Amino acid sequence: MSYLFPTYARWDVTVKEAKGSWLTDENDKKYLDFVTGIAVCNLGHADDDVMQAVGEQLTKYWHTSNLFQQPIQEDVAKLLVENSDGEAVFFCNSGAEANEAAIKLARKHTGKTKIVTFLQSFHGRTFATMSATGQEKIQQGFGPLLETFTYLPYNDVAALDVLEDDVAAIMLEVVQGEGGVIPAEQEFIDKVNETCKRIGALLIIDEVQTGIGRTGKPFGYQHYGLSPDIVTSAKGLGSGLPVGAMIGKAPLIETFQPGSHGSTFGGNPIAMAAAKATMKKILNDDFLKEVEEKSSYLVDKLVQKIGNHPLVNGIRGKGLLIGIECKEQVGMLIDQLREQQLLVLSAGPNVIRLLPPLNVSYEEIDIAVGIIDKLFSTAKETASAQ
Ligand SMILES: *Cc1c(COP(=O)(O)O)cnc(C)c1O
């Protein structure tokens, strides 16, 4: 008997404690965590520096509201601005809320209503962000949706030619996370950027999953030489404390005035303390270089061990957001990996998604690849036995 709405297909694992890259369940079984709370615990679990910063803020005050000056919000906003192309930040509590803020800002600023997104995208579960999400399964039963969203095929350069100047914004992920770990091609991103200029639309990059170092840069768009009007962040920003942010360029700032938008908990000082400590640790060249190095190491090892496996279609990703595309559904493989004490996720039906902590060790990568390799070698036997 559960008192919860059954909105999640939960695993049969109850966590007792978590530290670094490891979870321990109530039976003292240990798991190597390549899920990290769905790209949230980018420094692993219970990072000492984040814990200390949160602890200090806990002893000062927890919540006062946005009626008051909030210097800690200024500190976090400054870090976000210094690491992006934006000039001002609005704080909220989740990725969906950050995207809601972006959608509202784009509409108010341009005076237009239409927003273009892409098939297989994921932007959240609120009404507007569900409508923005290009996946029918997420929208089923909730219609009529907001009518002002149009979905185009992702990585399809020619499809953008149909757009006209009634578009307020084009919104996209530079690596579609939930949709299957699909990185955007440079040519496609260039065309999106040109199209925004051609039709007078704002460019919104949803960095909820790809941001805060996950791809080896502060934000994933920085791999593509872009300068978006609006960037949204959440997941990894607070190391597990709920926080979201929308970062906007200078011309947009005056569009939001007192009363235009808000959030009771947005910019909560405890969450801000976590975000500040998290960004200070991740957003520097040495740390991010290591993310890139670990990414290459992990991808090379995977290619070497299972790249030619008959079940594997390809291995791709950016930084430590990595997908193993399989020729069949991966649900069973993921369950089996969990039994073997490696936690991974799916992304769409056929892709195993790896989201290790960004400070994962080489030794932990070796352990994970060993478990994956072992499972695939037995999976091959089953496949050829049939
Ligand atoms: C997870 C995710 C969201 C939604 O974030 P929530 O915090 O669950 O609201 C939005 N966009 C992308 C790209 C995501 O991965």
The ligand as an SDF file (V2000), in Angstrom:
LIG
                    3D

 15 15  0  0  0  0  0  0  0  0999 V2000
   14.7770   17.1310  -16.8900 C   0  0  0  0  0  0  0  0  0  0  0  0
   14.6130   18.1180  -17.9680 C   0  0  0  0  0  0  0  0  0  0  0  0
   13.6320   19.1270  -17.8820 C   0  0  0  0  0  0  0  0  0  0  0  0
   12.6510   19.2120  -16.7500 C   0  0  0  0  0  0  0  0  0  0  0  0
   13.2470   19.4920  -15.5330 O   0  0  0  0  0  0  0  0  0  0  0  0
   12.3930   19.3160  -14.1710 P   0  0  0  0  0  0  0  0  0  0  0  0
   13.3360   19.8170  -13.1290 O   0  0  0  0  0  0  0  0  0  0  0  0
   12.0640   17.8740  -14.0460 O   0  0  0  0  0  0  0  0  0  0  0  0
   11.1980   20.1560  -14.3070 O   0  0  0  0  0  0  0  0  0  0  0  0
   13.5820   20.0570  -18.8930 C   0  0  0  0  0  0  0  0  0  0  0  0
   14.4200   20.0090  -19.9360 N   0  0  0  0  0  0  0  0  0  0  0  0
   15.3750   19.0530  -20.0510 C   0  0  0  0  0  0  0  0  0  0  0  0
   16.3010   19.0710  -21.2140 C   0  0  0  0  0  0  0  0  0  0  0  0
   15.4930   18.0670  -19.0740 C   0  0  0  0  0  0  0  0  0  0  0  0
   16.4090   17.1060  -19.2040 O   0  0  0  0  0  0  0  0  0  0  0  0
  1  2  1  0
  2  3  1  0
  2 14  2  0
  3  4  1  0
  3 10  2  0
  4  5  1  0
  5  6  1  0
  6  7  2  0
  6  8  1  0
  6  9  1  0
 10 11  1  0
 11 12  2  0
 12 13  1  0
 12 14  1  0
 14 15  1  0
M  END
$$$$
